[in-house]
């Protein structure tokens, strides 16, 4: 029996990333579906103070509305020189939600006088799994350390990927293949930490 797992996102790249994680872990019997594939429901405001808070808000809302297990993530960029900001405000840092170009432009302006040695940052993702068949409410966090570049590089990825140079890499996140990014990224790390709970969900079918 196949378990339908709602992924609280309309981002096709997130769905594809979860499918790759399930495949690499050898988990069968779970069919991830995005919000476009379930009846529309009122989504709760993401007003949590932490990534974990927001991930749980989205996962609980999705599970309650659909009656299906729901996986949600909240992620963003934490910059050392900005005391961990943009953080949970990453997607709307410039004041317009999801405007990647404006968000990147504002971040570069805010860090224009910050020397390279103080441009440390980390992508952070919290993934929450909630609902029928899930062993409790499960939240896992992944961190991807690196630093902020002085100008965008690469055409891949989304969000702040063109400005983020992962630790130990000579290529920006936007210059990595999807498989390379999965292997190291914050969301990839958080999703892999959820594998035991996803395995239980698949077995309970």
Secondary structure, 3 states (H helix, E strand, C coil): CCEEEEECCCCHHHHHHHHHHHHHCCCCCEEEECHHHCCCCCCCCCCCCCHHHHHHHHHHHHHHHHCCCEEEEEEEEEEHHHCCCEHHHHHHCCCCCCCHHHHHHHHHHHCCCCCHHHCEEEEEEEEEEECCCCCCCEEEEEEEEEEECCCCCCCCCCCCHHHEEECCCCCEHHHCCHHHHHHHCHHHHHHHHCHHHHHHHHHHC
